[in-house]
Amino acid sequence: MAKLIFLLSILSACNDFLSQSNVRISDMANSPADPSSVLDVESISKGILIPRMTTAQRLAITNPANGLIIYDTNIDCIMYFTSSNSTWNYLCNTGFSPSNSIVSSIEPAGSNCSNGGIRLDFGHDANGNNVLDPNEIDPLLTNYVCNGVPGGQGIQGPQGIQGPQGIQGPSWNITNLTMNNNGQITLSTDQPQTFTTTVGAWLTNGNSGTTASNNFLGTTDNQPLALRTNNTEYARLLTNGNFGINTLIPLNRLDVNGGMALGTFAGLYTAPNNGMIVSGKVRIGVQNAATLLPNVVDATNISFDVSGGYSRIGNYNSDPGFSSSPGTSWAFGVGALAVGMNRFSGRSNVDFWNTTAQNQAAANQIGDRGFNWRRYNQLGTEQNLMSLDGNGNLTITGTNYLTSDKRLKTNVKPIESGILDKILLLKPSRYTKSNSGLEKGEHIFYDSLFGQDDFGFIAQEIYSVFPELVYQPVDESKDLWAVDYARLSVFLVQAIKEQQDEIEILKKQNEEILKRLDKIK
């Protein structure tokens, strides 16, 4: 019975204790608990012991409550848990900040803490210094310490004291300044010293004693050399050796943007726009190449010589807006040749022009201003192979052959009969043949002033009988009708054969008539 009464008394006291809104524990005189505290502990000789555990035990706590407090015996630090970022925070030093005192992962020492696991970030104080030395941590965790996030820039320290003033240097005055022909400068003063530059400068009136290997105008770094006048660049030498005039990026050893004159013409005549005018000889290819017969050293009688490869002259193609002729040669010039593409737009024939002016006394006959084809024969004698005079008459020294190889012909069959009757329809004529030309390169005009007597056929008339012998121009305003007189001979042979067949028949008939006359007699 006594035990029951004692138990009821204890339960009653606990009930009173639990029914209070706050509790006070004190080893001093009784006094009420602070109304703002749920638990008020007071002592001047004792402290409070919270749960003590190792780091591994702390990390093994399942779902720690927000604000849970423990004492980590490995780190010797009170730590509390925050559920918002699931991290344990240090309470070891007032210099810690919650964001810099987090144990969030484990990784090998020295890593950048990017592979997961536990990272020990010891935090930094206001000066950016580590608060804890990683080497003081329990050996079980030192192998898992990785580099922490660097702290912010610390405050700047005070400026140091100013050093002592140096000794005062000597004072001197320049007494003489000279420059020799090598561009070296010598400076004399009122002190014993005299100064002379080790290298010279380029003088505007020229230098002496220079060597090309040591003295030069240019750059020693990987930069081009620019030449200017009136502060405007007009020439540039690139580091690869390409030189350009009026161009900043020359693509060849020499690029000139504009006209260029060479020889005595320079300064006397203006070169064509973006073209070149030359007074003297021009050689492309082999240098100092003498001719054989006659033996002329360096071929000085040749104004333009190209050795090796092939040459292209011209590349002119007109259009309806530009169809002028190349123009005649200059005063007293005879035998000039112009080569280029046909002046008609849409055509690709190459034109050869004898541009000798018609008012030259030595070339003003009707048959002048033509062309000759010449060579040296096996004996070294000059030989004229072919001539085309100014009237268009072609003279060939040898025989004019036309290709007629059997191997090139298929579907061979006799020419149809009745050719003789067609030949009899042709009308040979005599006429005055005038030269022709192009008026402003657009349409044919007929120069009857320099006509000549001739004979032959009219192409348009032959076309109605033998169209295969006639060239009919596509545009009669720009081209002329023509007859293939050489192939006409084929039809003439066929006509002779037909005529001979008729002669043979007539001969037989005549023989029969003579026999009958003999019988009658």
C-alpha positions in Angstrom: 0.0 0.0 0.0 2.8 2.3 0.8 4.5 1.6 -2.5 1.3 2.5 -4.3 1.0 5.8 -2.5 4.6 6.6 -3.4 4.1 5.8 -7.1 1.0 7.9 -7.2 2.9 10.8 -5.7 5.6 10.6 -8.3 3.1 10.5 -11.1 1.3 13.4 -9.6 4.6 15.4 -9.5 5.4 14.5 -13.1 1.9 15.5 -14.2 2.5 18.8 -12.5 5.9 19.1 -14.1 4.6 18.3 -17.6 1.7 20.6 -17.2 3.9 23.6 -16.9 4.6 25.8 -20.1 8.3 26.0 -19.3 10.8 24.1 -17.1 13.7 25.4 -15.0 16.6 23.2 -13.9 19.1 24.9 -11.5 21.5 24.0 -8.8 21.0 27.4 -7.2 18.1 28.9 -5.3 14.7 28.2 -6.8 13.4 30.9 -9.2 10.8 30.8 -11.9 11.9 29.8 -15.5 12.4 32.5 -18.1 9.0 32.9 -19.7 10.5 33.0 -23.2 12.2 29.5 -22.8 10.7 26.1 -22.8 13.7 24.8 -20.9 15.7 27.1 -18.7 19.0 25.5 -17.4 21.1 27.5 -14.9 24.4 26.7 -13.2 27.7 28.3 -12.3 29.6 25.0 -11.9 28.2 22.6 -14.4 27.4 22.4 -18.2 25.1 20.6 -20.6 26.2 17.4 -22.4 24.6 16.8 -25.8 24.9 13.5 -27.6 28.6 12.7 -28.5 29.4 10.6 -31.5 32.0 10.1 -34.3 31.6 11.5 -37.8 30.6 8.1 -39.1 27.9 7.7 -36.4 26.6 11.2 -37.2 26.4 10.5 -40.9 24.6 7.2 -40.1 21.7 9.0 -38.4 18.5 8.3 -40.5 16.5 11.3 -41.5 18.0 13.8 -39.0 15.5 16.4 -37.9 16.0 20.0 -38.9 18.0 21.7 -36.1 19.3 18.4 -34.7 22.4 19.1 -32.6 25.3 16.7 -31.8 29.0 16.8 -30.8 31.3 15.3 -33.4 34.2 13.7 -31.5 36.4 13.3 -34.6 36.2 17.0 -35.5 35.8 18.2 -31.9 32.9 20.5 -33.0 29.3 20.9 -32.2 27.2 20.5 -35.4 23.6 21.1 -36.3 21.6 19.8 -39.2 19.5 21.9 -41.7 17.0 20.0 -43.8 16.6 22.7 -46.4 20.0 21.7 -48.0 20.5 18.4 -46.1 23.8 19.5 -44.6 25.5 19.5 -41.2 26.8 22.9 -40.1 29.8 23.7 -37.9 29.5 25.6 -34.6 33.3 25.4 -33.9 34.2 29.0 -34.7 32.3 32.2 -35.2 34.2 32.8 -38.4 32.3 30.0 -40.2 29.5 30.8 -42.5 26.8 28.2 -43.1 27.4 28.1 -46.8 31.2 27.5 -46.3 31.0 24.9 -43.5 29.2 22.0 -45.2 29.9 18.3 -45.3 28.2 17.2 -48.4 30.2 14.5 -50.1 33.2 12.2 -49.9 35.8 12.3 -52.7 39.6 11.5 -53.0 42.0 14.2 -51.6 42.9 16.9 -54.1 39.9 16.4 -56.4 37.5 19.1 -57.4 34.6 17.5 -55.6 32.6 16.9 -58.8 32.1 13.0 -58.6 29.7 12.7 -55.6 30.5 11.3 -52.1 31.5 13.3 -49.0 33.3 16.6 -49.3 34.7 18.4 -46.3 34.6 22.1 -46.9 36.1 23.7 -43.8 34.9 27.2 -44.6 36.8 30.5 -44.6 37.0 33.5 -42.3 36.5 37.1 -43.5 40.0 37.2 -44.9 39.5 34.1 -47.0 41.7 31.8 -44.8 40.8 28.2 -43.9 39.4 28.0 -40.4 40.4 24.3 -39.9 43.6 22.6 -41.0 42.5 19.4 -43.0 45.5 17.6 -41.5 44.0 17.9 -38.0 41.0 15.8 -39.0 40.7 12.2 -38.0 43.0 10.0 -40.2 39.9 8.1 -41.3 38.7 11.1 -43.2 41.9 12.8 -44.3 42.0 10.7 -47.5 38.7 12.1 -48.5 39.5 15.8 -48.3 39.3 17.6 -51.6 40.0 21.1 -52.6 37.5 23.5 -51.2 36.0 26.4 -53.1 38.5 29.4 -53.0 37.5 32.2 -50.7 36.9 35.8 -51.8 39.5 38.4 -52.3 40.9 39.6 -48.9 41.1 43.2 -48.0 44.1 45.1 -49.3 46.9 45.7 -46.7 48.3 49.2 -45.9 50.8 50.8 -48.3 54.4 50.4 -47.3 56.7 53.2 -46.4 58.5 55.2 -49.1 62.0 54.1 -49.8 65.0 56.5 -49.5 65.7 59.0 -52.4 68.5 57.9 -54.7 71.7 59.9 -55.2 71.6 62.7 -57.7 73.1 62.0 -61.1 75.7 64.1 -62.8 74.6 67.1 -64.8 76.1 67.6 -68.3 75.5 69.5 -71.5 75.8 68.5 -75.2 78.7 70.2 -76.8 78.8 68.6 -80.2 76.5 66.3 -82.3 77.8 64.8 -85.6 76.7 62.1 -88.1 79.1 60.4 -90.4 78.4 59.0 -93.9 77.4 55.6 -92.4 74.6 57.3 -90.5 76.3 56.8 -87.1 75.7 59.6 -84.5 78.4 60.8 -82.2 77.4 62.8 -79.1 79.9 64.9 -77.2 79.3 66.5 -73.8 81.1 68.8 -71.3 81.8 65.7 -69.3 84.6 63.2 -70.3 82.0 60.9 -71.9 81.4 60.7 -75.7 78.7 58.5 -77.1 78.6 56.9 -80.6 75.7 54.7 -81.9 76.8 51.2 -82.9 74.5 51.1 -86.0 73.9 53.8 -88.5 70.7 55.4 -89.9 69.8 55.8 -93.6 70.6 59.3 -94.7 68.4 61.3 -97.2 71.6 62.2 -99.2 72.9 58.6 -99.3 75.1 56.3 -97.2 78.6 55.0 -97.8 80.5 51.9 -96.6 77.4 49.7 -96.7 77.0 46.0 -97.4 73.9 44.4 -98.7 74.0 41.6 -96.1 74.2 44.0 -93.2 72.5 47.3 -94.4 69.1 47.3 -95.9 65.7 49.0 -96.0 62.9 46.7 -94.6 61.6 44.9 -91.6 63.0 42.2 -89.4 59.7 40.9 -88.1 56.9 39.2 -89.9 55.3 42.5 -91.2 55.1 43.9 -94.7 57.0 47.0 -95.9 54.7 49.9 -97.0 55.8 52.9 -99.1 53.8 56.1 -98.8 53.8 59.6 -100.2 51.7 62.4 -98.7 50.8 59.7 -96.1 49.0 57.6 -98.7 50.3 54.1 -99.3 51.1 53.4 -103.0 53.3 50.3 -102.8 53.7 47.3 -100.5 56.2 44.4 -100.2 54.8 41.3 -98.5 56.8 39.0 -96.3 56.5 36.3 -99.1 58.3 38.5 -101.6 55.2 39.6 -103.6 55.3 43.3 -104.5 52.2 45.4 -105.3 51.7 48.9 -106.7 48.3 50.4 -105.9 47.3 47.1 -104.3 47.5 46.1 -100.7 47.5 42.3 -101.2 49.6 41.4 -104.3 49.1 37.8 -105.4 52.1 37.6 -107.7 55.7 38.6 -107.6 54.6 41.9 -109.2 51.0 43.2 -109.2 50.3 46.6 -110.7 46.9 48.1 -110.4 46.9 50.6 -113.3 48.8 51.3 -116.5 52.5 50.6 -116.8 55.1 52.0 -119.2 58.6 50.4 -119.9 61.5 51.9 -121.9 61.7 55.3 -123.5 57.9 55.5 -123.6 57.8 56.0 -119.9 56.8 59.5 -119.2 56.1 60.3 -122.8 52.9 58.3 -123.5 50.1 57.1 -121.4 49.6 53.4 -121.2 46.2 51.9 -121.7 44.0 51.6 -118.6 45.3 48.6 -116.6 47.6 47.9 -119.6 51.2 48.2 -120.5 53.2 50.2 -123.1 56.7 49.0 -124.0 59.5 50.7 -125.9 62.1 48.1 -126.7 62.3 44.3 -127.0 60.1 41.9 -125.1 61.2 38.4 -124.4 59.3 35.7 -122.6 60.9 32.4 -121.8 64.6 31.6 -122.7 67.0 34.5 -122.3 69.9 35.4 -124.6 68.6 33.0 -127.3 70.5 33.8 -130.5 69.0 32.9 -133.9 70.7 30.4 -136.2 70.5 31.8 -139.7 71.2 34.6 -139.8 73.1 34.5 -136.5 71.8 37.4 -134.4 73.0 37.4 -130.8 69.9 37.6 -128.5 67.8 38.1 -131.6 67.9 41.8 -131.5 65.9 42.2 -134.6 62.9 40.5 -132.9 60.7 42.9 -130.9 58.6 40.2 -129.3 59.9 36.7 -128.7 58.2 33.8 -126.8 60.3 30.7 -126.1 58.6 27.5 -125.1 55.0 26.6 -124.7 52.5 28.4 -126.9 51.4 32.0 -127.3 47.9 33.4 -127.3 47.3 36.8 -128.9 44.0 38.6 -128.6 40.9 37.2 -126.8 38.6 39.9 -128.1 34.9 39.2 -128.6 32.6 42.0 -129.6 29.0 42.6 -128.9 26.4 44.7 -130.7 27.4 47.7 -128.6 31.1 47.5 -129.5 32.2 46.3 -133.0 34.8 48.8 -134.2 37.8 47.6 -136.2 41.3 47.4 -134.7 42.5 50.5 -136.6 45.3 51.0 -139.0 49.0 51.2 -138.2 50.7 54.5 -137.2 52.5 56.8 -139.7 54.9 55.0 -142.0 54.1 51.7 -140.3 53.9 48.8 -142.8 53.0 45.1 -142.2 51.3 45.4 -138.8 49.3 42.4 -137.7 46.3 42.3 -135.4 45.0 39.0 -134.2 41.8 38.5 -132.2 38.4 37.0 -132.1 35.7 37.8 -134.7 34.1 41.1 -134.4 30.6 39.7 -134.8 28.8 38.9 -131.6 27.8 35.2 -131.3 30.7 34.1 -133.6 34.0 32.5 -132.7 36.1 32.9 -135.9 39.5 34.3 -135.4 40.3 37.5 -137.3 43.8 38.2 -138.8 44.2 41.8 -139.8 46.8 43.4 -141.9 46.5 46.8 -140.4 48.8 48.7 -142.9 47.2 52.0 -143.6 45.9 52.5 -147.1 47.6 55.9 -147.5 51.1 54.5 -147.2 52.9 55.1 -150.5 54.5 51.6 -150.5 51.2 49.8 -149.9 48.5 51.6 -151.7 47.9 49.3 -154.7 44.7 47.3 -155.0 46.5 44.0 -154.3 48.5 45.3 -151.4 48.0 44.7 -147.7 47.7 41.0 -148.0 49.5 38.1 -146.3 52.4 35.8 -147.1 53.4 32.5 -145.5 57.1 31.9 -145.7 59.7 29.4 -144.4 63.4 28.3 -144.9 63.8 25.2 -147.1 66.3 22.4 -146.6 69.1 24.6 -148.1 68.3 27.5 -145.8 66.8 29.5 -148.6 63.8 31.6 -148.0 60.7 30.2 -149.7 57.2 31.6 -150.1 54.6 28.9 -149.5 51.4 30.8 -150.0 50.2 34.3 -150.7 46.9 36.0 -150.1 46.8 39.3 -151.8 44.7 42.3 -150.9 42.0 41.3 -153.4 41.5 37.9 -151.7 43.4 35.9 -154.4 45.1 32.9 -152.9 48.3 31.6 -154.5 49.8 28.3 -153.3 53.3 27.2 -154.3 52.5 23.5 -153.9 49.4 21.5 -154.6 46.1 22.0 -152.8 45.0 18.7 -151.5 41.6 17.9 -150.0 41.2 14.9 -147.7 39.5 12.1 -149.6 40.5 8.9 -147.8 38.4 5.9 -148.5 38.6 4.9 -144.8 36.7 8.1 -144.0 33.8 7.3 -146.3 30.8 5.0 -145.8 27.6 4.3 -147.7 29.4 4.9 -151.1 27.1 4.9 -154.1 27.2 6.3 -157.7 26.0 9.9 -158.3 22.5 9.9 -159.8 22.0 10.4 -163.5 20.8 13.6 -165.1 23.8 15.7 -164.0 24.5 16.8 -167.6 21.1 18.4 -167.8 21.9 20.3 -164.6 25.3 21.4 -165.8 23.7 22.8 -168.9 21.5 25.0 -166.7 24.6 26.8 -165.2 25.4 30.2 -166.6 29.1 31.2 -166.5 29.4 34.9 -166.5 31.9 37.8 -166.7 31.5 40.6 -164.2 33.2 43.3 -162.2 33.8 42.0 -158.7 33.9 44.6 -155.9 35.6 44.3 -152.5 33.3 44.0 -149.5 33.5 45.3 -146.0 31.4 46.0 -142.9 29.9 49.3 -142.2 30.4 49.9 -138.5 30.7 46.2 -138.1 27.0 45.8 -138.6 26.1 45.1 -142.3 27.8 44.5 -145.6 28.7 47.3 -147.9 30.3 47.0 -151.4 33.3 48.9 -152.4 32.7 49.3 -156.2 35.5 51.9 -156.4 38.2 49.2 -156.3 36.4 46.5 -158.3 38.1 44.2 -160.7 37.1 42.3 -163.8 36.5 38.6 -163.1 34.5 35.6 -164.3 32.7 32.7 -162.7 29.3 31.7 -161.4 26.7 33.5 -159.3 26.4 31.6 -156.0 22.6 32.3 -155.7 22.1 30.8 -159.2 24.1 27.7 -158.6 22.2 27.2 -155.3 18.9 26.5 -157.3 20.7 23.7 -159.3 23.4 22.4 -157.0 22.7 23.6 -153.4 25.4 21.3 -152.0 28.1 23.4 -153.8 27.0 26.6 -152.2 27.6 28.1 -148.7 24.5 30.1 -147.7 25.2 32.6 -144.9 23.0 32.5 -141.8 22.9 36.3 -141.7 23.3 37.9 -145.2 23.9 41.3 -143.6 27.1 40.0 -142.0 28.4 37.3 -144.3 28.6 36.5 -148.1 27.5 33.6 -150.3 30.3 31.3 -151.6 30.8 28.5 -154.1 32.9 25.4 -153.8 34.5 25.4 -157.3 36.7 22.4 -156.4 33.7 20.1 -155.8 32.0 21.4 -158.9 34.6 19.3 -160.8 33.0 16.1 -159.5 29.7 17.0 -161.2 31.5 18.1 -164.4 33.2 14.6 -164.5 29.8 13.0 -164.1 28.3 15.2 -166.8 31.2 14.3 -169.2 30.5 10.6 -168.6 26.8 11.1 -169.3 27.7 13.1 -172.4 30.1 10.3 -173.5 27.4 7.7 -173.1 25.2 9.7 -175.4 28.1 10.1 -177.9 28.6 6.3 -177.9 24.9 5.8 -178.6 25.0 8.4 -181.4 28.1 6.7 -182.9 26.3 3.4 -183.0 23.3 5.0 -184.6 25.5 6.7 -187.1 27.2 3.4 -188.0 23.8 1.8 -188.6 22.8 4.7 -190.8 26.0 4.4 -192.8 25.4 0.7 -193.3 21.9 1.3 -194.7 23.2 4.0 -197.0 25.8 1.5 -198.4 23.0 -1.0 -199.1 20.9 1.6 -200.8 23.8 2.6 -203.0 
